[in-house]
Amino acid sequence: MIEAYEQFPHTITFLYQTSVSDGAGGWGTGWAIYDTSEALVTPISSREFGQSLQTRNPIEYEVYYPYRTDIKPEMRVNYVDEEGETLTLAIKTRPMDQGGAHDVMMIECTYGDANG
């Protein structure tokens, strides 16, 4: 797990929900780019995934990124995987300061575009 603290080989985009024009004079809800960050995105182990399925809040990915305090659980994360596919990850936990050193943050996410 030490690698998670030492390197961030991925780039992620944080998104926030906002009002957007529907093109017909009305407004709808959409997602806009908040910021980008270097990160380490890692799927959880199959054992951890099995355990998370037993909860109301299953987790599929852990996302580590440099310390910051502006990321909120109601945001989303876009991540381009190794096959070049853009994955939308719903943040399922409050950002956690790893080790309390104000160095690395971690969020747990699930694949999909809803923060249920």
PyMOL CGO cylinders between C-alpha atoms (Angstrom):
from pymol import cmd
from pymol.cgo import CYLINDER

trace = [
    CYLINDER, 0.00, 0.00, 0.00, 3.02, 2.28, 0.35, 0.3, 1, 1, 1, 1, 1, 1,
    CYLINDER, 3.02, 2.28, 0.35, 2.99, 2.84, -3.45, 0.3, 1, 1, 1, 1, 1, 1,
    CYLINDER, 2.99, 2.84, -3.45, -0.35, 4.62, -3.05, 0.3, 1, 1, 1, 1, 1, 1,
    CYLINDER, -0.35, 4.62, -3.05, 1.38, 7.29, -1.00, 0.3, 1, 1, 1, 1, 1, 1,
    CYLINDER, 1.38, 7.29, -1.00, 4.40, 7.68, -3.26, 0.3, 1, 1, 1, 1, 1, 1,
    CYLINDER, 4.40, 7.68, -3.26, 3.04, 7.87, -6.78, 0.3, 1, 1, 1, 1, 1, 1,
    CYLINDER, 3.04, 7.87, -6.78, -0.06, 8.97, -8.63, 0.3, 1, 1, 1, 1, 1, 1,
    CYLINDER, -0.06, 8.97, -8.63, 0.08, 7.44, -12.14, 0.3, 1, 1, 1, 1, 1, 1,
    CYLINDER, 0.08, 7.44, -12.14, -3.49, 8.38, -13.14, 0.3, 1, 1, 1, 1, 1, 1,
    CYLINDER, -3.49, 8.38, -13.14, -5.33, 11.59, -13.88, 0.3, 1, 1, 1, 1, 1, 1,
    CYLINDER, -5.33, 11.59, -13.88, -8.88, 12.01, -12.60, 0.3, 1, 1, 1, 1, 1, 1,
    CYLINDER, -8.88, 12.01, -12.60, -11.51, 14.68, -13.11, 0.3, 1, 1, 1, 1, 1, 1,
    CYLINDER, -11.51, 14.68, -13.11, -13.80, 15.73, -10.29, 0.3, 1, 1, 1, 1, 1, 1,
    CYLINDER, -13.80, 15.73, -10.29, -17.33, 16.68, -11.40, 0.3, 1, 1, 1, 1, 1, 1,
    CYLINDER, -17.33, 16.68, -11.40, -20.06, 18.57, -9.57, 0.3, 1, 1, 1, 1, 1, 1,
    CYLINDER, -20.06, 18.57, -9.57, -23.80, 18.69, -10.20, 0.3, 1, 1, 1, 1, 1, 1,
    CYLINDER, -23.80, 18.69, -10.20, -25.18, 21.94, -11.61, 0.3, 1, 1, 1, 1, 1, 1,
    CYLINDER, -25.18, 21.94, -11.61, -28.07, 23.40, -13.59, 0.3, 1, 1, 1, 1, 1, 1,
    CYLINDER, -28.07, 23.40, -13.59, -27.63, 23.32, -17.36, 0.3, 1, 1, 1, 1, 1, 1,
    CYLINDER, -27.63, 23.32, -17.36, -29.73, 24.65, -20.20, 0.3, 1, 1, 1, 1, 1, 1,
    CYLINDER, -29.73, 24.65, -20.20, -31.88, 22.00, -21.86, 0.3, 1, 1, 1, 1, 1, 1,
    CYLINDER, -31.88, 22.00, -21.86, -31.66, 23.85, -25.19, 0.3, 1, 1, 1, 1, 1, 1,
    CYLINDER, -31.66, 23.85, -25.19, -35.38, 24.59, -25.26, 0.3, 1, 1, 1, 1, 1, 1,
    CYLINDER, -35.38, 24.59, -25.26, -35.48, 27.51, -22.83, 0.3, 1, 1, 1, 1, 1, 1,
    CYLINDER, -35.48, 27.51, -22.83, -35.59, 25.39, -19.70, 0.3, 1, 1, 1, 1, 1, 1,
    CYLINDER, -35.59, 25.39, -19.70, -33.10, 24.04, -17.24, 0.3, 1, 1, 1, 1, 1, 1,
    CYLINDER, -33.10, 24.04, -17.24, -32.08, 20.56, -16.23, 0.3, 1, 1, 1, 1, 1, 1,
    CYLINDER, -32.08, 20.56, -16.23, -29.48, 18.96, -14.02, 0.3, 1, 1, 1, 1, 1, 1,
    CYLINDER, -29.48, 18.96, -14.02, -26.07, 18.06, -15.40, 0.3, 1, 1, 1, 1, 1, 1,
    CYLINDER, -26.07, 18.06, -15.40, -22.46, 17.59, -14.42, 0.3, 1, 1, 1, 1, 1, 1,
    CYLINDER, -22.46, 17.59, -14.42, -19.62, 20.07, -14.90, 0.3, 1, 1, 1, 1, 1, 1,
    CYLINDER, -19.62, 20.07, -14.90, -15.87, 19.80, -14.43, 0.3, 1, 1, 1, 1, 1, 1,
    CYLINDER, -15.87, 19.80, -14.43, -14.72, 20.97, -11.01, 0.3, 1, 1, 1, 1, 1, 1,
    CYLINDER, -14.72, 20.97, -11.01, -11.00, 20.17, -11.20, 0.3, 1, 1, 1, 1, 1, 1,
    CYLINDER, -11.00, 20.17, -11.20, -8.46, 17.59, -12.30, 0.3, 1, 1, 1, 1, 1, 1,
    CYLINDER, -8.46, 17.59, -12.30, -5.91, 15.85, -10.11, 0.3, 1, 1, 1, 1, 1, 1,
    CYLINDER, -5.91, 15.85, -10.11, -3.19, 13.26, -10.21, 0.3, 1, 1, 1, 1, 1, 1,
    CYLINDER, -3.19, 13.26, -10.21, -4.33, 10.08, -8.50, 0.3, 1, 1, 1, 1, 1, 1,
    CYLINDER, -4.33, 10.08, -8.50, -3.96, 6.37, -7.95, 0.3, 1, 1, 1, 1, 1, 1,
    CYLINDER, -3.96, 6.37, -7.95, -7.18, 4.53, -8.83, 0.3, 1, 1, 1, 1, 1, 1,
    CYLINDER, -7.18, 4.53, -8.83, -7.23, 0.92, -7.70, 0.3, 1, 1, 1, 1, 1, 1,
    CYLINDER, -7.23, 0.92, -7.70, -10.01, -1.67, -7.69, 0.3, 1, 1, 1, 1, 1, 1,
    CYLINDER, -10.01, -1.67, -7.69, -10.55, -3.32, -4.32, 0.3, 1, 1, 1, 1, 1, 1,
    CYLINDER, -10.55, -3.32, -4.32, -9.76, -6.99, -3.83, 0.3, 1, 1, 1, 1, 1, 1,
    CYLINDER, -9.76, -6.99, -3.83, -12.36, -9.64, -4.58, 0.3, 1, 1, 1, 1, 1, 1,
    CYLINDER, -12.36, -9.64, -4.58, -12.63, -10.44, -0.85, 0.3, 1, 1, 1, 1, 1, 1,
    CYLINDER, -12.63, -10.44, -0.85, -13.25, -6.79, 0.00, 0.3, 1, 1, 1, 1, 1, 1,
    CYLINDER, -13.25, -6.79, 0.00, -15.74, -6.53, -2.86, 0.3, 1, 1, 1, 1, 1, 1,
    CYLINDER, -15.74, -6.53, -2.86, -17.67, -9.54, -1.53, 0.3, 1, 1, 1, 1, 1, 1,
    CYLINDER, -17.67, -9.54, -1.53, -17.80, -7.96, 1.89, 0.3, 1, 1, 1, 1, 1, 1,
    CYLINDER, -17.80, -7.96, 1.89, -18.96, -4.61, 0.49, 0.3, 1, 1, 1, 1, 1, 1,
    CYLINDER, -18.96, -4.61, 0.49, -21.81, -6.28, -1.40, 0.3, 1, 1, 1, 1, 1, 1,
    CYLINDER, -21.81, -6.28, -1.40, -23.26, -7.24, 1.96, 0.3, 1, 1, 1, 1, 1, 1,
    CYLINDER, -23.26, -7.24, 1.96, -23.68, -3.57, 2.84, 0.3, 1, 1, 1, 1, 1, 1,
    CYLINDER, -23.68, -3.57, 2.84, -26.03, -0.90, 1.50, 0.3, 1, 1, 1, 1, 1, 1,
    CYLINDER, -26.03, -0.90, 1.50, -23.05, 0.97, 0.10, 0.3, 1, 1, 1, 1, 1, 1,
    CYLINDER, -23.05, 0.97, 0.10, -20.90, -1.37, -2.06, 0.3, 1, 1, 1, 1, 1, 1,
    CYLINDER, -20.90, -1.37, -2.06, -17.41, -0.13, -2.88, 0.3, 1, 1, 1, 1, 1, 1,
    CYLINDER, -17.41, -0.13, -2.88, -15.46, -1.09, -6.02, 0.3, 1, 1, 1, 1, 1, 1,
    CYLINDER, -15.46, -1.09, -6.02, -12.57, 1.39, -6.19, 0.3, 1, 1, 1, 1, 1, 1,
    CYLINDER, -12.57, 1.39, -6.19, -10.25, 3.25, -3.87, 0.3, 1, 1, 1, 1, 1, 1,
    CYLINDER, -10.25, 3.25, -3.87, -9.01, 6.58, -5.20, 0.3, 1, 1, 1, 1, 1, 1,
    CYLINDER, -9.01, 6.58, -5.20, -5.93, 8.20, -3.65, 0.3, 1, 1, 1, 1, 1, 1,
    CYLINDER, -5.93, 8.20, -3.65, -4.99, 11.80, -4.47, 0.3, 1, 1, 1, 1, 1, 1,
    CYLINDER, -4.99, 11.80, -4.47, -2.87, 14.61, -2.98, 0.3, 1, 1, 1, 1, 1, 1,
    CYLINDER, -2.87, 14.61, -2.98, -4.28, 16.23, 0.16, 0.3, 1, 1, 1, 1, 1, 1,
    CYLINDER, -4.28, 16.23, 0.16, -7.05, 18.78, -0.33, 0.3, 1, 1, 1, 1, 1, 1,
    CYLINDER, -7.05, 18.78, -0.33, -10.24, 19.63, 1.56, 0.3, 1, 1, 1, 1, 1, 1,
    CYLINDER, -10.24, 19.63, 1.56, -12.59, 20.81, -1.19, 0.3, 1, 1, 1, 1, 1, 1,
    CYLINDER, -12.59, 20.81, -1.19, -13.80, 17.42, -2.51, 0.3, 1, 1, 1, 1, 1, 1,
    CYLINDER, -13.80, 17.42, -2.51, -17.32, 16.47, -1.39, 0.3, 1, 1, 1, 1, 1, 1,
    CYLINDER, -17.32, 16.47, -1.39, -19.11, 13.08, -1.32, 0.3, 1, 1, 1, 1, 1, 1,
    CYLINDER, -19.11, 13.08, -1.32, -21.82, 14.35, -3.70, 0.3, 1, 1, 1, 1, 1, 1,
    CYLINDER, -21.82, 14.35, -3.70, -19.25, 14.79, -6.48, 0.3, 1, 1, 1, 1, 1, 1,
    CYLINDER, -19.25, 14.79, -6.48, -18.27, 12.25, -9.13, 0.3, 1, 1, 1, 1, 1, 1,
    CYLINDER, -18.27, 12.25, -9.13, -14.92, 11.15, -10.49, 0.3, 1, 1, 1, 1, 1, 1,
    CYLINDER, -14.92, 11.15, -10.49, -14.14, 10.48, -14.15, 0.3, 1, 1, 1, 1, 1, 1,
    CYLINDER, -14.14, 10.48, -14.15, -11.21, 8.15, -14.74, 0.3, 1, 1, 1, 1, 1, 1,
    CYLINDER, -11.21, 8.15, -14.74, -9.80, 6.73, -17.98, 0.3, 1, 1, 1, 1, 1, 1,
    CYLINDER, -9.80, 6.73, -17.98, -8.89, 3.07, -17.43, 0.3, 1, 1, 1, 1, 1, 1,
    CYLINDER, -8.89, 3.07, -17.43, -6.10, 1.05, -19.06, 0.3, 1, 1, 1, 1, 1, 1,
    CYLINDER, -6.10, 1.05, -19.06, -8.33, 0.19, -22.04, 0.3, 1, 1, 1, 1, 1, 1,
    CYLINDER, -8.33, 0.19, -22.04, -9.01, 3.88, -22.70, 0.3, 1, 1, 1, 1, 1, 1,
    CYLINDER, -9.01, 3.88, -22.70, -12.61, 3.72, -21.46, 0.3, 1, 1, 1, 1, 1, 1,
    CYLINDER, -12.61, 3.72, -21.46, -13.87, 6.62, -19.35, 0.3, 1, 1, 1, 1, 1, 1,
    CYLINDER, -13.87, 6.62, -19.35, -15.39, 5.35, -16.12, 0.3, 1, 1, 1, 1, 1, 1,
    CYLINDER, -15.39, 5.35, -16.12, -17.69, 7.46, -14.00, 0.3, 1, 1, 1, 1, 1, 1,
    CYLINDER, -17.69, 7.46, -14.00, -17.23, 6.69, -10.32, 0.3, 1, 1, 1, 1, 1, 1,
    CYLINDER, -17.23, 6.69, -10.32, -19.72, 7.75, -7.66, 0.3, 1, 1, 1, 1, 1, 1,
    CYLINDER, -19.72, 7.75, -7.66, -18.04, 8.81, -4.43, 0.3, 1, 1, 1, 1, 1, 1,
    CYLINDER, -18.04, 8.81, -4.43, -19.45, 6.76, -1.55, 0.3, 1, 1, 1, 1, 1, 1,
    CYLINDER, -19.45, 6.76, -1.55, -17.45, 8.02, 1.43, 0.3, 1, 1, 1, 1, 1, 1,
    CYLINDER, -17.45, 8.02, 1.43, -16.22, 11.29, 2.83, 0.3, 1, 1, 1, 1, 1, 1,
    CYLINDER, -16.22, 11.29, 2.83, -12.61, 11.97, 1.81, 0.3, 1, 1, 1, 1, 1, 1,
    CYLINDER, -12.61, 11.97, 1.81, -10.23, 10.46, 4.37, 0.3, 1, 1, 1, 1, 1, 1,
    CYLINDER, -10.23, 10.46, 4.37, -6.83, 11.88, 5.30, 0.3, 1, 1, 1, 1, 1, 1,
    CYLINDER, -6.83, 11.88, 5.30, -4.55, 8.84, 5.12, 0.3, 1, 1, 1, 1, 1, 1,
    CYLINDER, -4.55, 8.84, 5.12, -2.37, 8.74, 8.21, 0.3, 1, 1, 1, 1, 1, 1,
    CYLINDER, -2.37, 8.74, 8.21, -3.44, 12.20, 9.37, 0.3, 1, 1, 1, 1, 1, 1,
    CYLINDER, -3.44, 12.20, 9.37, -0.35, 13.82, 7.83, 0.3, 1, 1, 1, 1, 1, 1,
    CYLINDER, -0.35, 13.82, 7.83, -2.20, 16.11, 5.38, 0.3, 1, 1, 1, 1, 1, 1,
    CYLINDER, -2.20, 16.11, 5.38, -0.40, 14.37, 2.52, 0.3, 1, 1, 1, 1, 1, 1,
    CYLINDER, -0.40, 14.37, 2.52, -2.72, 11.85, 0.82, 0.3, 1, 1, 1, 1, 1, 1,
    CYLINDER, -2.72, 11.85, 0.82, -6.51, 11.64, 0.70, 0.3, 1, 1, 1, 1, 1, 1,
    CYLINDER, -6.51, 11.64, 0.70, -8.60, 8.57, -0.13, 0.3, 1, 1, 1, 1, 1, 1,
    CYLINDER, -8.60, 8.57, -0.13, -12.20, 8.16, -1.28, 0.3, 1, 1, 1, 1, 1, 1,
    CYLINDER, -12.20, 8.16, -1.28, -14.09, 4.94, -1.84, 0.3, 1, 1, 1, 1, 1, 1,
    CYLINDER, -14.09, 4.94, -1.84, -16.17, 4.78, -5.00, 0.3, 1, 1, 1, 1, 1, 1,
    CYLINDER, -16.17, 4.78, -5.00, -18.47, 2.56, -6.98, 0.3, 1, 1, 1, 1, 1, 1,
    CYLINDER, -18.47, 2.56, -6.98, -18.80, 2.30, -10.73, 0.3, 1, 1, 1, 1, 1, 1,
    CYLINDER, -18.80, 2.30, -10.73, -21.80, 4.19, -12.04, 0.3, 1, 1, 1, 1, 1, 1,
    CYLINDER, -21.80, 4.19, -12.04, -23.18, 7.64, -12.31, 0.3, 1, 1, 1, 1, 1, 1,
    CYLINDER, -23.18, 7.64, -12.31, -25.52, 7.81, -9.32, 0.3, 1, 1, 1, 1, 1, 1,
    CYLINDER, -25.52, 7.81, -9.32, -24.72, 8.81, -5.79, 0.3, 1, 1, 1, 1, 1, 1,
    CYLINDER, -24.72, 8.81, -5.79, -27.46, 6.75, -4.17, 0.3, 1, 1, 1, 1, 1, 1,
]
cmd.load_cgo(trace, "trace")
